[in-house]
Amino acid sequence: MTTLVAVRKNGTSAIAADSQSTFGDTRLAAAFDAASNKIFQIGDSYVGISGSAAHDLVLQSALKKQKKLDLSSRAAIFETFRKLHPILKEEFFLKPDEEEDDPYESSQMTVLIANPHGIFGVYSMREVYQFERFWAIGSGREYAIGAMHALYDQFDAEGIARAGVEAGCTFDINSSLPLTLYTAAAV
């Protein structure tokens, strides 16, 4: 559970996230978590994950092992995650089952990427979207999307991202401040 947002405006990509982890009915606030940052950097990209807390270290490890990592476009990100899927299953013991009638195996995670090339979302069956303005994932996404839509014309990318996460943290029980935020200048 999380509120994770990405924004693109005036040549800047921003990504921000809350810092709470949730285990059933128990929440782990940032003050008690030595690793509360939900965003990591790999190359010129910032990556945030929604889903199991285990995905964080797994995805960081799997991405670092890639000899030719390319997160610069929808097609490149798709190929990266397509190649990662069997590695996630074989080396990290990912359980790819979701629904019986799903057309593909699931990677069990939703990912936002912000880099100089844009902002991207990767969904569980390796669907990749590139967003023009903003997007959010996690349990606080609806609040974040509403806030970012309302404020998009009033603030820069960083301010919009901050407002999105703050809205998610205000209304979603599974998200809380402080937030982390990173920016990348466009190519």
C-alpha positions in Angstrom: 0.0 0.0 0.0 1.4 3.4 -1.0 0.9 6.7 -2.7 3.5 7.0 -5.5 3.3 9.7 -8.2 5.1 10.8 -11.3 4.8 14.2 -13.0 6.1 15.6 -16.2 6.0 19.4 -16.8 8.1 22.0 -18.6 11.0 19.7 -19.2 11.1 18.2 -15.7 10.1 14.7 -14.5 9.3 14.3 -10.9 8.6 11.2 -8.8 7.5 11.2 -5.2 6.2 8.6 -2.6 4.9 8.4 0.9 7.0 6.5 3.5 4.6 4.1 5.3 4.7 0.3 5.1 1.7 -1.7 6.0 1.5 -5.3 7.2 -2.2 -6.3 7.5 -3.5 -4.0 10.2 -0.1 -2.9 11.3 1.6 0.2 9.9 5.3 0.9 10.0 5.9 4.7 10.0 9.1 6.2 8.6 10.4 7.0 12.1 10.6 3.3 12.8 11.7 2.1 9.4 15.4 2.3 8.5 14.5 2.0 4.8 11.3 4.0 4.3 12.3 5.4 0.9 10.2 3.7 -1.7 12.1 5.2 -4.7 15.5 4.0 -5.9 17.8 5.3 -8.6 19.3 3.2 -11.4 21.2 5.0 -14.0 19.4 8.2 -14.9 16.0 6.7 -13.8 14.1 6.9 -10.6 12.0 3.8 -9.9 9.1 3.3 -7.4 7.2 0.1 -6.8 3.7 -0.6 -5.5 3.0 -4.1 -4.2 4.7 -6.4 -1.8 7.6 -4.8 0.2 9.7 -7.7 -1.0 9.6 -6.2 -4.6 12.0 -3.4 -3.6 15.1 -5.4 -3.0 14.2 -7.9 -5.6 13.8 -5.4 -8.4 16.9 -3.4 -7.4 19.0 -6.6 -7.5 17.5 -7.8 -10.8 17.9 -4.5 -12.5 21.5 -4.1 -11.4 22.3 -7.5 -12.9 21.2 -6.3 -16.4 24.1 -5.8 -18.8 22.1 -3.5 -21.1 19.6 -1.7 -19.1 17.4 0.7 -21.1 14.5 2.5 -19.5 14.3 5.3 -22.1 11.1 4.4 -24.0 7.9 2.3 -23.8 9.4 -0.3 -26.0 12.8 -0.4 -24.2 11.0 -0.7 -20.8 8.8 -3.5 -22.1 11.8 -5.4 -23.3 13.6 -4.9 -20.0 10.7 -6.2 -18.0 10.0 -9.0 -20.5 13.6 -10.2 -20.0 13.3 -9.7 -16.2 10.2 -11.9 -15.8 11.9 -15.3 -16.2 14.7 -14.1 -13.9 12.2 -13.0 -11.3 10.7 -16.5 -11.4 13.9 -18.5 -11.5 16.3 -16.5 -9.3 13.9 -14.7 -6.9 11.0 -17.3 -6.8 8.3 -15.0 -8.0 4.8 -16.6 -7.9 3.3 -15.4 -11.2 -0.3 -16.6 -10.7 -3.2 -14.2 -10.4 -6.4 -15.0 -12.1 -6.9 -18.3 -14.0 -8.1 -16.6 -17.2 -5.3 -14.0 -17.3 -3.7 -14.0 -20.8 -0.1 -13.8 -19.3 1.8 -14.5 -16.2 1.9 -11.7 -13.7 5.0 -10.0 -12.3 2.9 -9.1 -9.3 4.1 -5.5 -9.2 3.2 -2.0 -10.4 6.1 0.3 -11.1 6.5 4.0 -11.9 9.6 5.3 -13.6 10.7 8.9 -14.0 13.8 9.9 -16.0 14.9 12.5 -18.6 12.9 10.7 -21.3 9.6 10.8 -19.5 7.3 9.2 -16.9 6.3 5.6 -17.4 4.1 3.0 -15.6 4.7 -0.7 -15.8 1.8 -3.0 -14.7 1.8 -6.6 -13.6 1.5 -8.2 -17.1 4.3 -6.0 -18.4 2.0 -3.4 -19.9 3.9 -0.2 -20.3 2.4 3.3 -20.5 4.0 6.6 -21.0 2.2 9.5 -19.4 2.2 13.0 -20.8 1.4 14.9 -17.6 1.1 12.8 -14.4 0.0 9.5 -12.9 -0.2 7.7 -9.6 -0.2 4.1 -8.3 -0.9 2.5 -5.0 -3.8 2.7 -2.6 -3.7 6.5 -2.5 -3.7 6.9 -6.3 -7.2 8.2 -6.7 -6.7 11.1 -4.2 -3.3 11.8 -5.8 -4.6 11.9 -9.3 -7.4 14.2 -8.3 -5.1 16.6 -6.6 -2.6 16.6 -9.4 -5.3 17.2 -12.0 -6.7 20.2 -10.0 -3.3 21.8 -9.5 -1.4 20.9 -12.7 -1.7 24.4 -14.3 -0.7 26.1 -11.0 2.6 24.5 -10.0 5.9 23.1 -11.3 6.4 19.3 -11.5 7.9 19.1 -8.0 5.0 21.0 -6.5 2.4 18.9 -8.3 4.1 15.7 -7.2 4.3 16.9 -3.6 0.6 17.8 -3.7 -0.4 14.4 -5.1 1.4 12.5 -2.3 0.1 14.8 0.4 -3.4 14.2 -0.8 -2.9 10.5 -0.8 -1.5 10.7 2.7 -4.3 12.8 3.9 -7.1 10.5 2.8 -5.6 7.0 2.4 -5.1 5.0 5.6 -2.2 3.1 4.1 -0.1 6.2 3.2 1.6 8.7 5.4 4.2 11.4 5.4 7.1 12.2 5.2 7.5 11.9 1.5 10.5 11.5 -0.7 10.8 13.4 -4.0 13.3 13.3 -6.9 13.5 15.2 -10.2 15.2 14.7 -13.6 15.6 17.2 -16.3 14.3 16.2 -19.7 16.6 15.3 -22.6 
